[in-house]
């Protein structure tokens, strides 16, 4: 990823994420944005509820992918409508759901649970240690989120 625009960084990160998890045997499904027709032929865009579903060995991870320059994740980086979908999956369906965040300046990838992000107050942020460290772009390991799946199965 050599581009410097945030949108291009994000798109590049999402493409890299797909390749990295597929190398580890995960099935990756990207949830596309959509549109709907209102009135007489006017089409309006509809954002997807989140970016990805990843699955492997009976485990499904629902996630939105974010990329940030620094080592912290601020409340302003959260999309509340996306989080509402992810929190429902985490709390009601007991699925693994949250944000997978690439911190570019330190080459670290962190998984933040939807419930952790939902509880984040305006003006506050999260450190990498507040999530699950998934490694770097060179050794990304999505299976580390299985800790959450095991906890959900026990009702924690």
Buried (B, 14 or more C-beta within 10 A) or exposed (E): BEEEEEEEBBBBBBEBBBEBBEEEEBEBEEBEEEEEEEEEEEEEEEEBBBBBBBBBEEBBBBBBBBBBEEBBBBBEBBBEEBBEBBBBBBBEEBBBBBBBBBBBEEEBBBBBBBBBBBEBEEEEBBEBEBBBEBBBBEEBBBBBBBEBBEEBEEEE
